[in-house]
């Protein structure tokens, strides 16, 4: 019952907080293994080696100047997998519930009665730190769950397949089938790593759409859980942070700046969703289901560039 925890971190002061909380709150910490790609100013291997469970951490350091973005880093993190049974992909700024591993494996096993390839995913609730540096968060409802849908003002722009998604409440106590993947929280069988390898040529926007439709067309089923086992530290919207990959002071030092990476990724996403599905690529659509099947489930019509969302 080993779990491979994949983390792509970018100049994140909460990386070690996340790692430690993940271990501290787990029911079976000896079954938790990490693949960490640390894009940062300096190598933190010495600090990793001082952790009592460092032998279960596979750590790769990349200078932030050389980083090509989150999808590229997550593709490297996937390469650190060593046949653990389960995959948990998270961001590097998370807070966990007690016994999170026991809970999420139980949820996964419940879904195995409905699907051969279930994926648990959602945008988690947020947490903050109080004046004493203690984490604070709102207790989760027992009457509602979160589901993912395109934002109300989402629409396809000309030659732009990127959509924005939101989490909204729905009255339910059951795991609910969805059609969108939250890249900052994915739990499933580690077979996902080999069947849905990360496209390193994507940058940031569109990452989750790529994962969702590729997984769906290869026979995977997306579910939003009735209990979320972790929380996410959200930054303030429209505020500039040096911990953003596209921050100007760092970006201008790169060979490939964020605009080039974004435009390259957009062309790739358009090819996947609007054009031939990248049919000759390992990062393309599968053959078990069609993009038309995805439209019937989601209301997202990539072929005709329309949305039919309730």
C-alpha distance (Angstrom), angle and dihedral (degrees) to the residues before:
residue distance angle dihedral
X1 . . .
X2 3.83 . .
X3 3.81 118.6 .
X4 3.80 123.6 -149.3
X5 3.81 109.1 -150.1
X6 3.81 110.7 -157.0
X7 3.82 115.8 -158.9
X8 3.80 128.5 175.4
X9 3.81 106.4 -170.0
X10 3.78 126.8 -170.2
X11 3.84 116.6 -165.6
X12 3.78 88.1 -43.7
X13 3.80 119.2 166.8
X14 3.82 89.1 -165.4
X15 3.79 96.4 59.2
X16 3.80 95.0 100.4
X17 3.79 91.2 40.4
X18 3.81 88.2 55.6
X19 3.81 94.4 47.1
X20 3.80 93.6 47.7
X21 3.80 94.5 45.2
X22 3.80 90.5 48.8
X23 3.79 90.4 55.7
X24 3.81 97.1 37.8
X25 3.81 94.1 51.9
X26 3.82 96.6 43.3
X27 3.78 121.7 106.1
X28 3.80 92.2 -143.9
X29 3.82 108.2 26.2
X30 3.79 91.9 171.6
X31 3.82 87.6 69.0
X32 3.82 95.4 55.5
X33 3.82 118.6 98.5
X34 3.80 125.9 177.7
X35 3.79 134.7 -146.7
X36 3.80 106.3 -167.6
X37 3.79 128.2 -177.4
X38 3.79 107.1 -169.1
X39 3.82 113.5 -163.5
X40 3.76 102.0 -171.6
X41 3.80 150.6 129.0
X42 3.80 92.4 -93.1
X43 3.79 140.9 11.9
X44 3.82 113.6 -91.5
X45 3.79 97.8 -169.9
X46 3.81 92.0 117.4
X47 3.81 89.7 59.4
X48 3.80 91.3 45.6
X49 3.81 90.4 51.6
X50 3.80 90.8 54.7
X51 3.80 93.0 60.0
X52 3.79 112.8 102.6
X53 3.79 90.9 -128.1
X54 3.82 95.7 43.4
X55 3.81 90.5 125.2
X56 3.81 87.2 70.6
X57 3.81 94.2 52.8
X58 3.80 122.6 88.5
X59 3.77 104.9 -164.2
X60 3.80 130.6 -169.7
X61 3.80 121.5 -176.7
X62 3.81 122.0 -153.9
X63 3.78 123.8 177.6
X64 3.79 108.1 -116.2
X65 3.81 90.6 -124.1
X66 3.80 89.6 62.6
X67 3.79 96.1 47.4
X68 3.81 118.0 114.4
X69 3.80 96.3 -164.2
X70 3.77 142.8 -80.8
X71 3.81 99.1 -58.5
X72 3.79 91.5 50.4
X73 3.82 89.8 49.4
X74 3.80 92.9 46.8
X75 3.79 90.6 51.8
X76 3.82 87.7 56.8
X77 3.80 90.8 47.1
X78 3.81 89.4 54.7
X79 3.81 88.5 56.6
X80 3.83 88.8 62.8
X81 3.82 91.8 65.4
X82 3.80 113.9 116.8
X83 3.82 105.3 -168.3
X84 3.80 97.3 -72.4
X85 3.81 110.1 163.4
X86 3.80 98.9 -124.3
X87 3.80 135.7 39.5
X88 3.79 123.9 -144.3
X89 3.80 113.4 -179.0
X90 3.80 114.4 -170.3
X91 3.78 141.6 158.6
X92 3.80 120.2 -103.8
X93 3.82 95.5 -108.2
X94 3.80 107.2 64.2
X95 3.80 140.3 133.3
X96 3.81 120.9 -152.4
X97 3.80 137.0 -144.3
X98 3.79 118.4 -124.2
X99 3.82 112.9 -85.1
X100 3.79 89.7 6.5
X101 3.81 92.7 159.7
X102 3.79 94.1 54.9
X103 3.82 90.8 47.7
X104 3.78 97.1 48.8
X105 3.81 95.3 45.6
X106 3.80 87.5 51.8
X107 3.81 89.9 51.1
X108 3.79 91.0 48.7
X109 3.81 91.9 50.3
X110 3.81 90.2 50.3
X111 3.78 89.5 55.1
X112 3.80 92.3 48.6
X113 3.82 86.5 75.0
X114 3.83 87.6 62.3
X115 3.79 103.3 34.0
X116 3.79 139.1 24.7
X117 3.81 90.7 -145.0
X118 3.81 111.7 28.8
X119 3.80 123.1 174.3
X120 3.81 122.0 -160.3
X121 3.80 111.9 -152.0
X122 3.83 142.3 145.3
X123 3.80 142.0 142.3
X124 3.83 99.3 -92.1
X125 3.79 125.6 -133.5
X126 3.78 114.3 -93.9
X127 3.78 132.7 -108.0
X128 3.80 134.3 -162.9
X129 3.79 137.7 -172.0
X130 3.80 122.0 -109.0
X131 3.82 126.3 -140.1
X132 3.81 89.7 -80.7
X133 3.80 91.6 51.5
X134 3.79 92.8 -109.0
X135 3.81 117.1 141.1
X136 3.80 116.4 -109.4
X137 3.80 129.7 -170.2
X138 3.78 141.2 156.7
X139 3.79 116.1 -97.2
X140 3.78 112.9 -108.5
X141 3.80 119.4 -108.1
X142 3.79 119.2 -109.7
X143 3.81 91.7 -154.5
X144 3.80 101.7 52.9
X145 3.78 139.8 41.4
X146 3.79 131.8 -158.3
X147 3.81 120.9 -109.6
X148 3.81 129.4 -176.0
X149 3.80 123.1 -119.8
X150 3.81 136.9 156.8
X151 3.79 113.5 -86.7
X152 3.79 114.6 -96.0
X153 3.79 93.0 -109.7
X154 3.80 94.6 45.3
X155 3.76 117.9 126.2
X156 3.75 138.5 148.2
X157 3.78 114.6 -91.5
X158 3.78 120.7 -153.8
X159 3.81 108.8 -71.2
X160 3.78 91.0 -6.2
X161 3.81 121.0 109.9
X162 3.83 95.4 177.4
X163 3.81 116.3 120.7
X164 3.80 128.7 -176.0
X165 3.80 119.3 -131.3
X166 3.78 135.9 -159.8
X167 3.80 137.8 -166.5
X168 3.80 115.7 -119.7
X169 3.79 132.9 180.0
X170 3.78 122.3 -104.9
X171 3.80 126.0 -176.1
X172 3.79 104.6 -111.6
X173 3.79 141.7 110.7
X174 3.80 94.5 -156.5
X175 3.78 134.5 84.1
X176 3.80 104.7 -94.9
X177 3.79 128.9 -147.9
X178 3.79 114.3 -117.3
X179 3.79 140.5 172.7
X180 3.80 105.1 -138.2
X181 3.81 131.4 73.3
X182 3.80 124.8 -142.7
X183 3.80 104.2 -145.4
X184 3.82 92.5 -156.6
X185 3.80 92.0 63.5
X186 3.79 121.4 31.1
X187 3.79 124.6 150.2
X188 3.79 121.9 178.7
X189 3.78 145.2 110.4
X190 3.79 113.2 -45.2
X191 3.81 87.0 -121.5
X192 3.79 82.2 87.2
X193 3.81 89.2 72.9
X194 3.79 92.4 62.6
X195 3.81 99.0 34.0
X196 3.83 97.8 43.3
X197 3.82 103.9 30.0
X198 3.79 114.7 -175.0
X199 3.79 114.1 -98.2
X200 3.83 102.7 -126.6
X201 3.81 91.6 -163.5
X202 3.80 92.5 67.1
X203 3.78 115.7 90.6
X204 3.82 116.6 -166.1
X205 3.81 118.1 -57.6
X206 3.79 113.0 66.3
X207 3.81 94.4 24.4
X208 3.80 92.6 116.5
X209 3.80 95.1 44.8
X210 3.79 89.6 53.4
X211 3.80 92.6 50.2
X212 3.80 93.5 45.9
X213 3.79 99.9 50.2
X214 3.80 94.5 38.8
X215 3.80 90.3 51.1
X216 3.81 92.5 45.4
X217 3.80 94.5 49.8
X218 3.81 89.5 49.1
X219 3.80 92.5 55.8
X220 3.81 102.5 -94.3
X221 3.82 121.3 137.1
X222 3.80 122.4 -143.4
X223 3.81 120.0 -142.2
X224 3.79 133.5 -179.3
X225 3.83 110.0 -141.5
X226 3.80 126.1 -122.9
X227 3.81 89.4 -135.6
X228 3.81 123.3 35.5
X229 3.80 111.9 -146.0
X230 3.80 97.6 -158.8
X231 3.81 145.1 32.6
X232 3.80 132.3 -134.6
X233 3.80 129.4 -135.8
X234 3.81 104.5 -132.1
X235 3.79 122.6 -159.3
X236 3.79 121.3 -137.2
X237 3.79 113.2 -87.3
X238 3.81 119.4 -108.0
X239 3.80 92.0 11.0
X240 3.79 120.8 126.7
X241 3.81 116.1 -123.4
X242 3.79 130.0 -177.7
X243 3.81 84.2 -138.0
X244 3.80 90.2 68.0
X245 3.79 111.1 99.5
X246 3.82 90.5 -136.2
X247 3.82 95.3 52.8
X248 3.80 106.3 142.0
X249 3.82 99.6 -128.0
X250 3.80 92.1 56.4
X251 3.78 97.6 32.9
X252 3.79 95.0 59.0
X253 3.81 89.6 60.1
X254 3.80 93.7 58.6
X255 3.78 128.9 96.1
X256 3.83 89.2 -139.6
X257 3.80 109.7 39.7
X258 3.80 123.6 -155.8
X259 3.81 93.5 -100.1
X260 3.80 91.9 56.5
X261 3.83 91.1 46.0
X262 3.80 91.8 48.0
X263 3.81 94.2 48.7
X264 3.81 92.1 46.4
X265 3.79 90.4 50.5
X266 3.81 92.8 47.0
X267 3.80 92.0 54.8
X268 3.78 88.6 50.4
X269 3.80 93.5 48.7
X270 3.81 91.1 47.7
X271 3.80 89.4 52.7
X272 3.82 89.9 51.5
X273 3.81 97.4 45.8
X274 3.82 106.5 24.1
X275 3.78 104.0 28.6
X276 3.82 135.2 30.2
X277 3.82 98.2 -27.5
X278 3.82 90.2 -115.9
X279 3.80 85.9 -84.8
X280 3.80 95.1 179.1
X281 3.79 94.9 49.2
X282 3.82 132.2 86.7
X283 3.81 83.9 -133.7
X284 3.79 92.8 57.6
X285 3.79 135.2 96.9
X286 3.78 121.6 -65.3
X287 3.78 128.4 -122.9
X288 3.82 102.7 -130.2
X289 3.81 92.5 81.5
X290 3.78 133.4 14.3
X291 3.77 135.0 -126.2
X292 3.81 85.4 -111.6
X293 3.83 89.1 58.7
X294 3.79 87.8 52.1
X295 3.81 90.5 53.2
X296 3.81 90.9 54.1
X297 3.81 90.8 52.5
X298 3.79 99.7 40.1
X299 3.79 108.5 23.8
X300 3.81 88.1 -126.0
X301 3.80 109.7 128.8
X302 3.79 105.6 -167.1
X303 3.80 93.2 170.7
X304 3.81 93.4 60.4
X305 3.82 95.5 25.9
X306 3.80 94.6 -121.7
X307 3.80 137.4 126.9
X308 3.79 126.4 -140.7
X309 3.81 100.9 -179.1
X310 3.79 123.4 157.1
